[in-house]
């Protein structure tokens, strides 16, 4: 259950960074924060989510759906 909560929070953080990057892109302020900072955080969060999922499946904390055949 804890793994699912962590993954959910990471997904929310990823969407938050996506919208922060959108706001910075729409402002188009050359002296402000770079948009790449938030896009990089989003990519890093995606990598962390994939690693957490793979580790949770490998250790047996979560089980994937069985094959349909």
N, CA, C, O and CB atoms as a CASP TS submission, in Angstrom:
PFRMAT TS
TARGET T0000
AUTHOR 0000-0000-0000
METHOD Language model
MODEL 1
PARENT N/A
ATOM      1  N   UNK     1       0.830  -1.196   0.000  1.00  0.00           N
ATOM      2  CA  UNK     1       0.000   0.000   0.000  1.00  0.00           C
ATOM      3  C   UNK     1       0.875   1.260   0.000  1.00  0.00           C
ATOM      4  O   UNK     1       0.546   2.257  -0.643  1.00  0.00           O
ATOM      5  CB  UNK     1      -0.944  -0.002   1.219  1.00  0.00           C
ATOM      6  N   UNK     2       1.980   1.198   0.723  1.00  0.00           N
ATOM      7  CA  UNK     2       2.868   2.351   0.803  1.00  0.00           C
ATOM      8  C   UNK     2       3.473   2.681  -0.554  1.00  0.00           C
ATOM      9  O   UNK     2       3.654   3.851  -0.889  1.00  0.00           O
ATOM     10  CB  UNK     2       3.974   2.096   1.818  1.00  0.00           C
ATOM     11  N   UNK     3       3.783   1.653  -1.334  1.00  0.00           N
ATOM     12  CA  UNK     3       4.366   1.874  -2.654  1.00  0.00           C
ATOM     13  C   UNK     3       3.373   2.598  -3.556  1.00  0.00           C
ATOM     14  O   UNK     3       3.754   3.481  -4.325  1.00  0.00           O
ATOM     15  CB  UNK     3       4.792   0.538  -3.290  1.00  0.00           C
ATOM     16  N   UNK     4       2.107   2.226  -3.459  1.00  0.00           N
ATOM     17  CA  UNK     4       1.079   2.879  -4.281  1.00  0.00           C
ATOM     18  C   UNK     4       0.912   4.345  -3.898  1.00  0.00           C
ATOM     19  O   UNK     4       0.696   5.189  -4.768  1.00  0.00           O
ATOM     20  CB  UNK     4      -0.263   2.148  -4.141  1.00  0.00           C
ATOM     21  N   UNK     5       1.007   4.655  -2.625  1.00  0.00           N
ATOM     22  CA  UNK     5       0.912   6.048  -2.178  1.00  0.00           C
ATOM     23  C   UNK     5       2.106   6.847  -2.677  1.00  0.00           C
ATOM     24  O   UNK     5       1.949   7.982  -3.127  1.00  0.00           O
ATOM     25  CB  UNK     5       0.826   6.124  -0.642  1.00  0.00           C
ATOM     26  N   UNK     6       3.297   6.265  -2.601  1.00  0.00           N
ATOM     27  CA  UNK     6       4.508   6.951  -3.075  1.00  0.00           C
ATOM     28  C   UNK     6       4.413   7.212  -4.563  1.00  0.00           C
ATOM     29  O   UNK     6       4.750   8.304  -5.020  1.00  0.00           O
ATOM     30  CB  UNK     6       5.770   6.124  -2.762  1.00  0.00           C
ATOM     31  N   UNK     7       3.958   6.224  -5.332  1.00  0.00           N
ATOM     32  CA  UNK     7       3.828   6.402  -6.779  1.00  0.00           C
ATOM     33  C   UNK     7       2.779   7.458  -7.093  1.00  0.00           C
ATOM     34  O   UNK     7       2.969   8.265  -8.003  1.00  0.00           O
ATOM     35  CB  UNK     7       3.464   5.071  -7.460  1.00  0.00           C
ATOM     36  N   UNK     8       1.691   7.462  -6.365  1.00  0.00           N
ATOM     37  CA  UNK     8       0.656   8.481  -6.564  1.00  0.00           C
ATOM     38  C   UNK     8       1.173   9.885  -6.291  1.00  0.00           C
ATOM     39  O   UNK     8       0.891  10.816  -7.046  1.00  0.00           O
ATOM     40  CB  UNK     8      -0.537   8.195  -5.671  1.00  0.00           C
ATOM     41  N   UNK     9       1.929  10.033  -5.211  1.00  0.00           N
ATOM     42  CA  UNK     9       2.492  11.347  -4.888  1.00  0.00           C
ATOM     43  C   UNK     9       3.517  11.795  -5.938  1.00  0.00           C
ATOM     44  O   UNK     9       3.581  12.974  -6.288  1.00  0.00           O
ATOM     45  CB  UNK     9       3.147  11.313  -3.499  1.00  0.00           C
ATOM     46  N   UNK    10       4.307  10.851  -6.430  1.00  0.00           N
ATOM     47  CA  UNK    10       5.269  11.188  -7.479  1.00  0.00           C
ATOM     48  C   UNK    10       4.560  11.602  -8.773  1.00  0.00           C
ATOM     49  O   UNK    10       5.027  12.498  -9.476  1.00  0.00           O
ATOM     50  CB  UNK    10       6.200   9.996  -7.747  1.00  0.00           C
ATOM     51  N   UNK    11       3.452  10.961  -9.083  1.00  0.00           N
ATOM     52  CA  UNK    11       2.684  11.357 -10.275  1.00  0.00           C
ATOM     53  C   UNK    11       2.104  12.764 -10.121  1.00  0.00           C
ATOM     54  O   UNK    11       2.102  13.550 -11.069  1.00  0.00           O
ATOM     55  CB  UNK    11       1.548  10.349 -10.540  1.00  0.00           C
ATOM     56  N   UNK    12       1.620  13.070  -8.937  1.00  0.00           N
ATOM     57  CA  UNK    12       1.097  14.421  -8.678  1.00  0.00           C
ATOM     58  C   UNK    12       2.220  15.445  -8.800  1.00  0.00           C
ATOM     59  O   UNK    12       2.019  16.519  -9.367  1.00  0.00           O
ATOM     60  CB  UNK    12       0.444  14.503  -7.269  1.00  0.00           C
ATOM     61  N   UNK    13       3.404  15.122  -8.273  1.00  0.00           N
ATOM     62  CA  UNK    13       4.550  16.021  -8.376  1.00  0.00           C
ATOM     63  C   UNK    13       4.955  16.225  -9.834  1.00  0.00           C
ATOM     64  O   UNK    13       5.341  17.325 -10.227  1.00  0.00           O
ATOM     65  CB  UNK    13       5.733  15.471  -7.571  1.00  0.00           C
ATOM     66  N   UNK    14       4.865  15.155 -10.638  1.00  0.00           N
ATOM     67  CA  UNK    14       5.219  15.250 -12.046  1.00  0.00           C
ATOM     68  C   UNK    14       4.247  16.175 -12.790  1.00  0.00           C
ATOM     69  O   UNK    14       4.676  16.993 -13.603  1.00  0.00           O
ATOM     70  CB  UNK    14       5.226  13.852 -12.688  1.00  0.00           C
ATOM     71  N   UNK    15       2.967  16.053 -12.520  1.00  0.00           N
ATOM     72  CA  UNK    15       1.975  16.917 -13.166  1.00  0.00           C
ATOM     73  C   UNK    15       2.147  18.360 -12.703  1.00  0.00           C
ATOM     74  O   UNK    15       1.986  19.284 -13.501  1.00  0.00           O
ATOM     75  CB  UNK    15       0.542  16.425 -12.860  1.00  0.00           C
ATOM     76  N   UNK    16       2.472  18.568 -11.430  1.00  0.00           N
ATOM     77  CA  UNK    16       2.706  19.913 -10.917  1.00  0.00           C
ATOM     78  C   UNK    16       3.866  20.584 -11.662  1.00  0.00           C
ATOM     79  O   UNK    16       3.774  21.751 -12.043  1.00  0.00           O
ATOM     80  CB  UNK    16       2.995  19.867  -9.405  1.00  0.00           C
ATOM     81  N   UNK    17       4.956  19.837 -11.866  1.00  0.00           N
ATOM     82  CA  UNK    17       6.101  20.397 -12.591  1.00  0.00           C
ATOM     83  C   UNK    17       5.757  20.680 -14.044  1.00  0.00           C
ATOM     84  O   UNK    17       6.262  21.639 -14.627  1.00  0.00           O
ATOM     85  CB  UNK    17       7.293  19.447 -12.519  1.00  0.00           C
ATOM     86  N   UNK    18       4.910  19.863 -14.626  1.00  0.00           N
ATOM     87  CA  UNK    18       4.476  20.106 -16.000  1.00  0.00           C
ATOM     88  C   UNK    18       3.728  21.431 -16.099  1.00  0.00           C
ATOM     89  O   UNK    18       3.960  22.207 -17.026  1.00  0.00           O
ATOM     90  CB  UNK    18       3.589  18.954 -16.499  1.00  0.00           C
ATOM     91  N   UNK    19       2.835  21.692 -15.155  1.00  0.00           N
ATOM     92  CA  UNK    19       2.079  22.939 -15.190  1.00  0.00           C
ATOM     93  C   UNK    19       2.948  24.148 -14.836  1.00  0.00           C
ATOM     94  O   UNK    19       2.733  25.239 -15.364  1.00  0.00           O
ATOM     95  CB  UNK    19       0.897  22.855 -14.236  1.00  0.00           C
ATOM     96  N   UNK    20       3.929  23.962 -13.944  1.00  0.00           N
ATOM     97  CA  UNK    20       4.855  25.077 -13.654  1.00  0.00           C
ATOM     98  C   UNK    20       5.655  25.446 -14.896  1.00  0.00           C
ATOM     99  O   UNK    20       5.877  26.628 -15.161  1.00  0.00           O
ATOM    100  CB  UNK    20       5.817  24.704 -12.498  1.00  0.00           C
ATOM    101  N   UNK    21       6.087  24.448 -15.656  1.00  0.00           N
ATOM    102  CA  UNK    21       6.823  24.712 -16.895  1.00  0.00           C
ATOM    103  C   UNK    21       5.924  25.426 -17.898  1.00  0.00           C
ATOM    104  O   UNK    21       6.381  26.309 -18.624  1.00  0.00           O
ATOM    105  CB  UNK    21       7.366  23.397 -17.500  1.00  0.00           C
ATOM    106  N   UNK    22       4.652  25.049 -17.943  1.00  0.00           N
ATOM    107  CA  UNK    22       3.716  25.706 -18.859  1.00  0.00           C
ATOM    108  C   UNK    22       3.534  27.175 -18.494  1.00  0.00           C
ATOM    109  O   UNK    22       3.497  28.038 -19.371  1.00  0.00           O
ATOM    110  CB  UNK    22       2.359  24.987 -18.845  1.00  0.00           C
ATOM    111  N   UNK    23       3.420  27.456 -17.200  1.00  0.00           N
ATOM    112  CA  UNK    23       3.251  28.842 -16.760  1.00  0.00           C
ATOM    113  C   UNK    23       4.478  29.677 -17.136  1.00  0.00           C
ATOM    114  O   UNK    23       4.339  30.810 -17.598  1.00  0.00           O
ATOM    115  CB  UNK    23       3.010  28.899 -15.233  1.00  0.00           C
ATOM    116  N   UNK    24       5.659  29.129 -16.943  1.00  0.00           N
ATOM    117  CA  UNK    24       6.887  29.859 -17.288  1.00  0.00           C
ATOM    118  C   UNK    24       6.979  30.056 -18.791  1.00  0.00           C
ATOM    119  O   UNK    24       7.428  31.104 -19.253  1.00  0.00           O
ATOM    120  CB  UNK    24       8.135  29.110 -16.774  1.00  0.00           C
ATOM    121  N   UNK    25       6.557  29.055 -19.559  1.00  0.00           N
ATOM    122  CA  UNK    25       6.586  29.173 -21.011  1.00  0.00           C
ATOM    123  C   UNK    25       5.633  30.277 -21.476  1.00  0.00           C
ATOM    124  O   UNK    25       5.954  31.032 -22.394  1.00  0.00           O
ATOM    125  CB  UNK    25       6.216  27.828 -21.669  1.00  0.00           C
ATOM    126  N   UNK    26       4.474  30.367 -20.848  1.00  0.00           N
ATOM    127  CA  UNK    26       3.495  31.376 -21.256  1.00  0.00           C
ATOM    128  C   UNK    26       3.909  32.782 -20.843  1.00  0.00           C
ATOM    129  O   UNK    26       3.571  33.747 -21.529  1.00  0.00           O
ATOM    130  CB  UNK    26       2.138  31.052 -20.664  1.00  0.00           C
ATOM    131  N   UNK    27       4.637  32.920 -19.732  1.00  0.00           N
ATOM    132  CA  UNK    27       5.103  34.242 -19.302  1.00  0.00           C
ATOM    133  C   UNK    27       6.182  34.785 -20.223  1.00  0.00           C
ATOM    134  O   UNK    27       6.235  35.988 -20.478  1.00  0.00           O
ATOM    135  CB  UNK    27       5.631  34.178 -17.876  1.00  0.00           C
ATOM    136  N   UNK    28       7.044  33.903 -20.726  1.00  0.00           N
ATOM    137  CA  UNK    28       8.110  34.271 -21.660  1.00  0.00           C
ATOM    138  C   UNK    28       8.997  35.379 -21.098  1.00  0.00           C
ATOM    139  O   UNK    28       9.295  36.354 -21.787  1.00  0.00           O
ATOM    140  CB  UNK    28       7.513  34.712 -22.992  1.00  0.00           C
ATOM    141  N   UNK    29       9.413  35.223 -19.852  1.00  0.00           N
ATOM    142  CA  UNK    29      10.284  36.183 -19.194  1.00  0.00           C
ATOM    143  C   UNK    29      11.738  35.714 -19.349  1.00  0.00           C
ATOM    144  O   UNK    29      12.108  34.695 -18.765  1.00  0.00           O
ATOM    145  CB  UNK    29       9.899  36.347 -17.685  1.00  0.00           C
ATOM    146  N   UNK    30      12.579  36.434 -20.124  1.00  0.00           N
ATOM    147  CA  UNK    30      13.953  35.970 -20.336  1.00  0.00           C
ATOM    148  C   UNK    30      14.816  36.023 -19.070  1.00  0.00           C
ATOM    149  O   UNK    30      15.826  35.323 -18.992  1.00  0.00           O
ATOM    150  CB  UNK    30      14.602  36.798 -21.416  1.00  0.00           C
ATOM    151  N   UNK    31      14.444  36.831 -18.090  1.00  0.00           N
ATOM    152  CA  UNK    31      15.225  36.945 -16.860  1.00  0.00           C
ATOM    153  C   UNK    31      14.722  36.016 -15.758  1.00  0.00           C
ATOM    154  O   UNK    31      15.320  35.961 -14.684  1.00  0.00           O
ATOM    155  CB  UNK    31      15.203  38.374 -16.368  1.00  0.00           C
ATOM    156  N   UNK    32      13.646  35.295 -16.001  1.00  0.00           N
ATOM    157  CA  UNK    32      13.066  34.418 -14.982  1.00  0.00           C
ATOM    158  C   UNK    32      13.731  33.059 -14.955  1.00  0.00           C
ATOM    159  O   UNK    32      14.780  32.843 -15.562  1.00  0.00           O
ATOM    160  CB  UNK    32      11.585  34.251 -15.216  1.00  0.00           C
ATOM    161  N   UNK    33      13.092  32.143 -14.233  1.00  0.00           N
ATOM    162  CA  UNK    33      13.613  30.789 -14.124  1.00  0.00           C
ATOM    163  C   UNK    33      13.517  30.081 -15.476  1.00  0.00           C
ATOM    164  O   UNK    33      12.593  30.342 -16.247  1.00  0.00           O
ATOM    165  CB  UNK    33      12.847  29.997 -13.040  1.00  0.00           C
ATOM    166  N   UNK    34      14.458  29.196 -15.767  1.00  0.00           N
ATOM    167  CA  UNK    34      14.373  28.464 -17.033  1.00  0.00           C
ATOM    168  C   UNK    34      13.310  27.363 -16.970  1.00  0.00           C
ATOM    169  O   UNK    34      13.124  26.719 -15.937  1.00  0.00           O
ATOM    170  CB  UNK    34      15.740  27.856 -17.388  1.00  0.00           C
ATOM    171  N   UNK    35      12.629  27.166 -18.078  1.00  0.00           N
ATOM    172  CA  UNK    35      11.602  26.138 -18.154  1.00  0.00           C
ATOM    173  C   UNK    35      12.227  24.744 -18.059  1.00  0.00           C
ATOM    174  O   UNK    35      11.587  23.802 -17.593  1.00  0.00           O
ATOM    175  CB  UNK    35      10.801  26.278 -19.458  1.00  0.00           C
ATOM    176  N   UNK    36      13.465  24.623 -18.498  1.00  0.00           N
ATOM    177  CA  UNK    36      14.125  23.311 -18.506  1.00  0.00           C
ATOM    178  C   UNK    36      14.304  22.749 -17.094  1.00  0.00           C
ATOM    179  O   UNK    36      14.417  21.535 -16.921  1.00  0.00           O
ATOM    180  CB  UNK    36      15.487  23.414 -19.195  1.00  0.00           C
ATOM    181  N   UNK    37      14.329  23.611 -16.102  1.00  0.00           N
ATOM    182  CA  UNK    37      14.446  23.157 -14.710  1.00  0.00           C
ATOM    183  C   UNK    37      13.253  22.270 -14.344  1.00  0.00           C
ATOM    184  O   UNK    37      13.429  21.212 -13.740  1.00  0.00           O
ATOM    185  CB  UNK    37      14.536  24.371 -13.741  1.00  0.00           C
ATOM    186  N   UNK    38      12.055  22.694 -14.704  1.00  0.00           N
ATOM    187  CA  UNK    38      10.847  21.951 -14.362  1.00  0.00           C
ATOM    188  C   UNK    38      10.653  20.747 -15.279  1.00  0.00           C
ATOM    189  O   UNK    38      10.155  19.709 -14.844  1.00  0.00           O
ATOM    190  CB  UNK    38       9.628  22.863 -14.436  1.00  0.00           C
ATOM    191  N   UNK    39      11.042  20.881 -16.540  1.00  0.00           N
ATOM    192  CA  UNK    39      10.960  19.737 -17.440  1.00  0.00           C
ATOM    193  C   UNK    39      11.955  18.657 -17.003  1.00  0.00           C
ATOM    194  O   UNK    39      11.649  17.467 -17.074  1.00  0.00           O
ATOM    195  CB  UNK    39      11.234  20.171 -18.902  1.00  0.00           C
ATOM    196  N   UNK    40      13.133  19.068 -16.555  1.00  0.00           N
ATOM    197  CA  UNK    40      14.115  18.108 -16.050  1.00  0.00           C
ATOM    198  C   UNK    40      13.623  17.394 -14.808  1.00  0.00           C
ATOM    199  O   UNK    40      13.848  16.195 -14.648  1.00  0.00           O
ATOM    200  CB  UNK    40      15.424  18.805 -15.751  1.00  0.00           C
ATOM    201  N   UNK    41      12.948  18.125 -13.926  1.00  0.00           N
ATOM    202  CA  UNK    41      12.374  17.497 -12.729  1.00  0.00           C
ATOM    203  C   UNK    41      11.317  16.481 -13.120  1.00  0.00           C
ATOM    204  O   UNK    41      11.196  15.422 -12.504  1.00  0.00           O
ATOM    205  CB  UNK    41      11.768  18.558 -11.791  1.00  0.00           C
ATOM    206  N   UNK    42      10.549  16.816 -14.155  1.00  0.00           N
ATOM    207  CA  UNK    42       9.504  15.906 -14.615  1.00  0.00           C
ATOM    208  C   UNK    42      10.111  14.618 -15.157  1.00  0.00           C
ATOM    209  O   UNK    42       9.616  13.527 -14.874  1.00  0.00           O
ATOM    210  CB  UNK    42       8.639  16.579 -15.689  1.00  0.00           C
ATOM    211  N   UNK    43      11.176  14.743 -15.932  1.00  0.00           N
ATOM    212  CA  UNK    43      11.835  13.556 -16.479  1.00  0.00           C
ATOM    213  C   UNK    43      12.455  12.726 -15.352  1.00  0.00           C
ATOM    214  O   UNK    43      12.342  11.500 -15.353  1.00  0.00           O
ATOM    215  CB  UNK    43      12.918  13.961 -17.509  1.00  0.00           C
ATOM    216  N   UNK    44      13.103  13.380 -14.402  1.00  0.00           N
ATOM    217  CA  UNK    44      13.692  12.672 -13.271  1.00  0.00           C
ATOM    218  C   UNK    44      12.623  11.954 -12.459  1.00  0.00           C
ATOM    219  O   UNK    44      12.840  10.830 -12.006  1.00  0.00           O
ATOM    220  CB  UNK    44      14.467  13.641 -12.380  1.00  0.00           C
ATOM    221  N   UNK    45      11.478  12.586 -12.271  1.00  0.00           N
ATOM    222  CA  UNK    45      10.387  11.960 -11.539  1.00  0.00           C
ATOM    223  C   UNK    45       9.880  10.727 -12.287  1.00  0.00           C
ATOM    224  O   UNK    45       9.550   9.717 -11.665  1.00  0.00           O
ATOM    225  CB  UNK    45       9.242  12.964 -11.317  1.00  0.00           C
ATOM    226  N   UNK    46       9.817  10.803 -13.607  1.00  0.00           N
ATOM    227  CA  UNK    46       9.397   9.646 -14.398  1.00  0.00           C
ATOM    228  C   UNK    46      10.367   8.482 -14.223  1.00  0.00           C
ATOM    229  O   UNK    46       9.947   7.333 -14.087  1.00  0.00           O
ATOM    230  CB  UNK    46       9.288  10.022 -15.880  1.00  0.00           C
ATOM    231  N   UNK    47      11.646   8.778 -14.227  1.00  0.00           N
ATOM    232  CA  UNK    47      12.651   7.733 -14.034  1.00  0.00           C
ATOM    233  C   UNK    47      12.521   7.115 -12.646  1.00  0.00           C
ATOM    234  O   UNK    47      12.623   5.897 -12.497  1.00  0.00           O
ATOM    235  CB  UNK    47      14.068   8.301 -14.234  1.00  0.00           C
ATOM    236  N   UNK    48      12.299   7.938 -11.642  1.00  0.00           N
ATOM    237  CA  UNK    48      12.139   7.431 -10.269  1.00  0.00           C
ATOM    238  C   UNK    48      10.911   6.536 -10.165  1.00  0.00           C
ATOM    239  O   UNK    48      10.949   5.503  -9.496  1.00  0.00           O
ATOM    240  CB  UNK    48      12.028   8.599  -9.267  1.00  0.00           C
ATOM    241  N   UNK    49       9.820   6.927 -10.823  1.00  0.00           N
ATOM    242  CA  UNK    49       8.599   6.117 -10.796  1.00  0.00           C
ATOM    243  C   UNK    49       8.854   4.752 -11.421  1.00  0.00           C
ATOM    244  O   UNK    49       8.431   3.733 -10.875  1.00  0.00           O
ATOM    245  CB  UNK    49       7.452   6.835 -11.533  1.00  0.00           C
ATOM    246  N   UNK    50       9.540   4.723 -12.556  1.00  0.00           N
ATOM    247  CA  UNK    50       9.819   3.454 -13.224  1.00  0.00           C
ATOM    248  C   UNK    50      10.714   2.572 -12.354  1.00  0.00           C
ATOM    249  O   UNK    50      10.481   1.368 -12.249  1.00  0.00           O
ATOM    250  CB  UNK    50      10.481   3.699 -14.593  1.00  0.00           C
ATOM    251  N   UNK    51      11.727   3.158 -11.734  1.00  0.00           N
ATOM    252  CA  UNK    51      12.626   2.387 -10.870  1.00  0.00           C
ATOM    253  C   UNK    51      11.875   1.842  -9.663  1.00  0.00           C
ATOM    254  O   UNK    51      12.066   0.684  -9.291  1.00  0.00           O
ATOM    255  CB  UNK    51      13.810   3.254 -10.408  1.00  0.00           C
ATOM    256  N   UNK    52      11.029   2.653  -9.048  1.00  0.00           N
ATOM    257  CA  UNK    52      10.250   2.195  -7.884  1.00  0.00           C
ATOM    258  C   UNK    52       9.322   1.059  -8.293  1.00  0.00           C
ATOM    259  O   UNK    52       9.189   0.079  -7.560  1.00  0.00           O
ATOM    260  CB  UNK    52       9.431   3.364  -7.270  1.00  0.00           C
ATOM    261  N   UNK    53       8.674   1.177  -9.458  1.00  0.00           N
ATOM    262  CA  UNK    53       7.795   0.108  -9.919  1.00  0.00           C
ATOM    263  C   UNK    53       8.564  -1.186 -10.169  1.00  0.00           C
ATOM    264  O   UNK    53       8.120  -2.263  -9.768  1.00  0.00           O
ATOM    265  CB  UNK    53       7.071   0.536 -11.188  1.00  0.00           C
ATOM    266  N   UNK    54       9.706  -1.083 -10.823  1.00  0.00           N
ATOM    267  CA  UNK    54      10.496  -2.281 -11.103  1.00  0.00           C
ATOM    268  C   UNK    54      10.998  -2.935  -9.820  1.00  0.00           C
ATOM    269  O   UNK    54      10.979  -4.160  -9.697  1.00  0.00           O
ATOM    270  CB  UNK    54      11.675  -1.934 -12.005  1.00  0.00           C
ATOM    271  N   UNK    55      11.449  -2.121  -8.862  1.00  0.00           N
ATOM    272  CA  UNK    55      11.907  -2.678  -7.587  1.00  0.00           C
ATOM    273  C   UNK    55      10.764  -3.314  -6.797  1.00  0.00           C
ATOM    274  O   UNK    55      10.939  -4.356  -6.166  1.00  0.00           O
ATOM    275  CB  UNK    55      12.570  -1.590  -6.748  1.00  0.00           C
ATOM    276  N   UNK    56       9.597  -2.678  -6.837  1.00  0.00           N
ATOM    277  CA  UNK    56       8.448  -3.217  -6.106  1.00  0.00           C
ATOM    278  C   UNK    56       7.982  -4.534  -6.722  1.00  0.00           C
ATOM    279  O   UNK    56       7.578  -5.443  -5.998  1.00  0.00           O
ATOM    280  CB  UNK    56       7.293  -2.201  -6.093  1.00  0.00           C
ATOM    281  N   UNK    57       8.032  -4.647  -8.034  1.00  0.00           N
ATOM    282  CA  UNK    57       7.652  -5.904  -8.680  1.00  0.00           C
ATOM    283  C   UNK    57       8.701  -6.977  -8.402  1.00  0.00           C
ATOM    284  O   UNK    57       8.364  -8.134  -8.150  1.00  0.00           O
ATOM    285  CB  UNK    57       7.475  -5.703 -10.204  1.00  0.00           C
ATOM    286  N   UNK    58       9.977  -6.586  -8.449  1.00  0.00           N
ATOM    287  CA  UNK    58      11.059  -7.558  -8.226  1.00  0.00           C
ATOM    288  C   UNK    58      11.053  -8.094  -6.800  1.00  0.00           C
ATOM    289  O   UNK    58      11.340  -9.272  -6.586  1.00  0.00           O
ATOM    290  CB  UNK    58      12.414  -6.920  -8.528  1.00  0.00           C
ATOM    291  N   UNK    59      10.730  -7.252  -5.824  1.00  0.00           N
ATOM    292  CA  UNK    59      10.724  -7.699  -4.435  1.00  0.00           C
ATOM    293  C   UNK    59       9.392  -8.319  -4.019  1.00  0.00           C
ATOM    294  O   UNK    59       9.293  -8.909  -2.943  1.00  0.00           O
ATOM    295  CB  UNK    59      11.047  -6.541  -3.526  1.00  0.00           C
ATOM    296  N   UNK    60       8.381  -8.191  -4.855  1.00  0.00           N
ATOM    297  CA  UNK    60       7.087  -8.799  -4.555  1.00  0.00           C
ATOM    298  C   UNK    60       6.151  -7.921  -3.750  1.00  0.00           C
ATOM    299  O   UNK    60       5.125  -8.400  -3.267  1.00  0.00           O
ATOM    300  CB  UNK    60       7.297 -10.062  -3.826  1.00  0.00           C
ATOM    301  N   UNK    61       6.478  -6.649  -3.595  1.00  0.00           N
ATOM    302  CA  UNK    61       5.579  -5.754  -2.856  1.00  0.00           C
ATOM    303  C   UNK    61       4.277  -5.527  -3.613  1.00  0.00           C
ATOM    304  O   UNK    61       3.212  -5.413  -3.006  1.00  0.00           O
ATOM    305  CB  UNK    61       6.265  -4.411  -2.588  1.00  0.00           C
ATOM    306  N   UNK    62       4.364  -5.462  -4.928  1.00  0.00           N
ATOM    307  CA  UNK    62       3.172  -5.385  -5.764  1.00  0.00           C
ATOM    308  C   UNK    62       3.274  -6.490  -6.807  1.00  0.00           C
ATOM    309  O   UNK    62       4.370  -6.905  -7.186  1.00  0.00           O
ATOM    310  CB  UNK    62       3.024  -3.969  -6.438  1.00  0.00           C
ATOM    311  N   UNK    63       2.128  -6.954  -7.259  1.00  0.00           N
ATOM    312  CA  UNK    63       2.127  -8.005  -8.268  1.00  0.00           C
ATOM    313  C   UNK    63       1.391  -7.486  -9.506  1.00  0.00           C
ATOM    314  O   UNK    63       0.327  -6.880  -9.385  1.00  0.00           O
ATOM    315  CB  UNK    63       1.460  -9.314  -7.721  1.00  0.00           C
ATOM    316  N   UNK    64       1.946  -7.719 -10.674  1.00  0.00           N
ATOM    317  CA  UNK    64       1.254  -7.293 -11.891  1.00  0.00           C
ATOM    318  C   UNK    64       0.061  -8.206 -12.169  1.00  0.00           C
ATOM    319  O   UNK    64      -0.056  -9.285 -11.587  1.00  0.00           O
ATOM    320  CB  UNK    64       2.222  -7.291 -13.095  1.00  0.00           C
ATOM    321  N   UNK    65      -0.805  -7.771 -13.048  1.00  0.00           N
ATOM    322  CA  UNK    65      -1.941  -8.598 -13.430  1.00  0.00           C
ATOM    323  C   UNK    65      -1.450  -9.863 -14.123  1.00  0.00           C
ATOM    324  O   UNK    65      -0.442  -9.832 -14.829  1.00  0.00           O
ATOM    325  CB  UNK    65      -2.904  -7.816 -14.347  1.00  0.00           C
ATOM    326  N   UNK    66      -2.139 -10.951 -13.932  1.00  0.00           N
ATOM    327  CA  UNK    66      -1.724 -12.188 -14.617  1.00  0.00           C
ATOM    328  C   UNK    66      -1.948 -12.086 -16.118  1.00  0.00           C
ATOM    329  O   UNK    66      -2.754 -11.284 -16.589  1.00  0.00           O
ATOM    330  CB  UNK    66      -2.491 -13.398 -14.058  1.00  0.00           C
ATOM    331  N   UNK    67      -1.230 -12.901 -16.846  1.00  0.00           N
ATOM    332  CA  UNK    67      -1.384 -12.895 -18.309  1.00  0.00           C
ATOM    333  C   UNK    67      -2.785 -13.365 -18.669  1.00  0.00           C
ATOM    334  O   UNK    67      -3.371 -14.173 -17.949  1.00  0.00           O
ATOM    335  CB  UNK    67      -0.313 -13.798 -18.992  1.00  0.00           C
ATOM    336  N   UNK    68      -3.326 -12.872 -19.768  1.00  0.00           N
ATOM    337  CA  UNK    68      -4.699 -13.253 -20.126  1.00  0.00           C
ATOM    338  C   UNK    68      -4.821 -14.665 -20.698  1.00  0.00           C
ATOM    339  O   UNK    68      -5.935 -15.143 -20.910  1.00  0.00           O
ATOM    340  CB  UNK    68      -5.244 -12.273 -21.122  1.00  0.00           C
ATOM    341  N   UNK    69      -3.702 -15.341 -20.952  1.00  0.00           N
ATOM    342  CA  UNK    69      -3.781 -16.695 -21.507  1.00  0.00           C
ATOM    343  C   UNK    69      -3.093 -17.693 -20.615  1.00  0.00           C
ATOM    344  O   UNK    69      -3.062 -18.883 -20.928  1.00  0.00           O
ATOM    345  CB  UNK    69      -3.171 -16.744 -22.893  1.00  0.00           C
TER
END
